[in-house]
Amino acid sequence: MKLATTPAPTSSMTPATTRASRVPSPTEGAAPITVPRTATPSDHVESDPIRALESFALGWFPAEETEPAEESTAAEPGDLPPSLAAFHRLARLRPALLRFPDPVLKQPERASGPLGDRLVFAVWHSGSMDWSIPWPPEGTSEADPRVWHTEDPYLANPETTLEEEPLSRFLLQFTLYGAMNAAPYQARTYCMPTQRLDPLWSMLRPVPLSPFLPAYEAEKFFVAPGLLAAVSSDENEAVVTFAALHRGTLTPLLEHGFRWIASWGAPSISTEGYSEDPPF
């Protein structure tokens, strides 16, 4: 197995370029995560990422009737690192967390390989990628373990890299990405000059996390009341994806004059192909 610091791009996703100088850094203007207008903002991501995750999930996803927890075949929540155990407790209150197209697994799975034994807690593209932590944990230093990202985990020599964020912050990062993909109202811009984003910085606040999937889109997350945004950019060009729970939240974006690739959740616009018309 090859252990690298940056994963190699594959043909299924767009390779990243050098990240932007115009886009605010993760700590520039960093503030508590802003969730829907009816929810309470969380503590700073840097000080308590699990509380930030809880605040976001409880505000963004609706409460549901829950079923009794299933018996685990891998590790009980009490045996898991604190952040992963907290995520699973939270998922019992907000089951939508486990219904993303690429979810955190309801039951983490033990696996082994050249790097040793690990606990797989999330999968991607029907198993073409996964995320795991060393298992069993080793000592108190593993209270917030580093996360391994493995591509093609079923190959004899898969590519494995270390994520920038430790488990607690990675779970928040992964949840923001999943929430955007599952949101009922979404819109994505065409590639445009990075300087076109400048008017957005008075509205959007950066989430102080490293870019997600740095070898591909390398998206940085931003928030505003009722709105999530992900920016993939370099010093010259940028693409922005927006997600919201309510269609009207996206309407103010029309004043920026962006060209829109496509939208989801707007009945008048097809979710297939491309549209230059306003998507909402």
N, C-alpha and C positions, 0 to 999 in steps of 0.2 A: 504494500500500500504506500502511496505517495502522500506525504504530509506537507502541505503548502500553506502559505499565508494568504494567497489570493486564488480563488477557484478559477479554472479555465472555462471560457464561454463554450456553450453548446449551441447548435443551430436552432434550438427551439426558443431561444430568448435573445434579446438584442444586447450585444456587448456594450459595456459602459465605456465612457471616455473620461478624460481628466475632469474632475468635478469643478463646479463653477466658482468663480471668484465673486460674482455679483449676488449669488444666492446667499442669504444669511447663514452663518455657521450654526451648528446645533446649539451653541451656548449663547449666541448673540440674541439678546432680547428674550431669552428663554423664560417661560412662565409656566404655571400649572397648566395641565392639559385642560382645555376647554371642551366641554361636552354639550349635549343639547341644552337649550335655554332653561329647561325645567330641572336640570341636574346641578349638583354642586361641584365646582372645580376641584381637582385633586391637589394633593401636595406636589411639590416639585419632583420631577422624575428622578433627579439626581439624589434626593434625600430619602425617598421611599418609593421605589418603582412599583412594588406590589400594591401599595395603597393607591398609587396613581392608576394602576390597572383596574383595581376594584372600583374606583370612582368612575372611570370611563365606562366600564362594562355595565355597571348598575344604572348609569344614566342613558346609555345608548341603546341597550337591548331591553325589550319588555320582559316583565316577570311572566312566568308560565307555571302551570301546575307541573310538579316534578314527580318522577317515579322513584321508588327506593333505589339506592345505589346498588349496582351489580357487584358481584364478587370479583375481585381482581385476580388476574392470572400472572401478574408481574410483581407489583409492589403496592402495598396499601398506602393511602395518602400519608399516614403517620410515618411510613418508612422512607418516603420521598424527601428530597431536599425541600426546605420550607417554601420556596417560591413555587415549585411545581405542585406541592400539596395544596397551597393556597389557591392556585389556579383551578384545581379540580374541585375544591370546595365552592369556589365562585361559579364554576360551570353547573353545579347543582342548582344554583339560584338563577342562572342565566344559561339555559341549555343551548341557546343559539351559538355560544362559543364553540361548541363541538359539532356544529353543522356547516362550517365553512367548506367550500369546495376542497380546500387543502387544510385539513384540521389538525389540531392537537389531538392525539389519539385518546379515546375514552379509556382505553387500557394500554398503558405503556408496554412495550415488548422488549424482552431481553434478546440481545444479539451478541455475536462475538466476531472477531476478525483480527487482522494483523496488529491493530492498535490495542487489542485486549477486549475485555468484556465491556458492553455498553448497554444503556437503556434508551431505546428509541421512543421518543415522546411525540414526534410530529412527522408527517409524511407529505410529499409533494408530487403532483402529477402521477397519481396512482402508483407511487412507490419509486419513481425514477430518482428522487432525492429523499433524504431523510435527515432529521436532526436528533442528536442523542447526547447523552452525558456519560462519563465513565461510571461503570457499575460493577460491584458495589462501591459506594463513595469511600474515599480514603481520608479519614480524620476530619477535624473541624475546619480545615482549609477548604473542604468541599461543600460548605454550607451554601455557597452560591457558585456552583461549578461553571467552568467554561463549557461552551457548547460546540460539538463537532457537527459540521455540515458534510454529508457524504453524498456524492453524486454516483448514480448507478450502483447502489449498495450491493446488488446481487452479482456483480462482476468479481472475478478473482482478485483484481487489483484496482479497487475503486479509488477515486480521487477524494481525499478527505481534507478539510480545512478547518481552522478554528475561527469561529465567529468573533467579531470585534466585541460584542456585548456578552457579559455573563448571563446566566440563565434568567435571573429576575428581570433584567432589562430586555433581554431577547423576547421573553414572553409578551411583554408590552408591545414591542416592535411587531411581532408576529400577529398579535391581536389587532393592531391598527390596520395592518395590511389586509387581514381577513375581513375586518369590518367594512373596509372600503369596497372590496370585491363583492360583498354580500349586500351592500346598501341598495335600497329600492330606487334611488335616483343617483345617476352617475353621468359624468360628462368628461370628455378627454379632448384636449386641444391638438391641433396639428403642431409639428415642430415649428418653432418661431425663434426670433432673436431673443437671447436671454434678457436683454434690457427691457423687453416688453413686460417682464414680470415686475418691474420696479413699483408700479402703482399698487400691487398686491400686498407689499410689505407693511403697509399701514393697517391692513385688515388681518393678515395671517400672522400667527405666532409660531416660531419653530419649536418642535418637540426635540429636546436635547438628547437625541439618539444618533448613532452612526447611520450612514446610508444602508438601506436594506438591499440584500443581494448585490453586493458591490461589483461583481464581475458582469452584471447584466444591467438592469435599469438603474441600480444604485439610487433608489428613491429616498429622498428626505421628506419626512412628514411634517405637516403644518396643520394648525387648527384655528378655527374661529367659532363663534357661537353657532351650533347646529351643523357645522361643516368640517369635513376632513379634506385634506389636500396632500398630494404626493408629487414632488417635483424631481424629474430626472433631467440633468442639465450638465453642460460644460461651459466654458467661458464664452462660447458663441451662441449655442442653441439650447433650447429647453422644450420639454413637453410637460404639461400639468394635467393631472387627473383629479377631479373633484367628486366627492360623495356626500350625500345628505339623506336624512330621513324624510324630508318634506321637499316637494318640488319647488315651492316658493323660495327656499333658501338659496337655490341656484340662480334665481332670476336676476339679482343685482350684478352677476358676472357679465351680463349682456353689455353693460356700459363699457367694458374693456375692449370690445371689438375683436375678440379672438375668433379664429376659424376653428370649427369643431369637427373632429373626426367622426364621432358617433356619440350617442347617448343611450342610456338604459333607463327605463321607467317612465319615459314620455311617450304616450300612445301614438302621437302623430308622427314620430320618427322611428324608422326601422332600426332594430338592433343589429342588422347585418349591413355590411358595406360602409359607405362613408356619406357624410352629409355636411355641406357647408352652411346649412341653415342653422339658426339658433336651436339648440336641442331642448329648450324648455320654455 
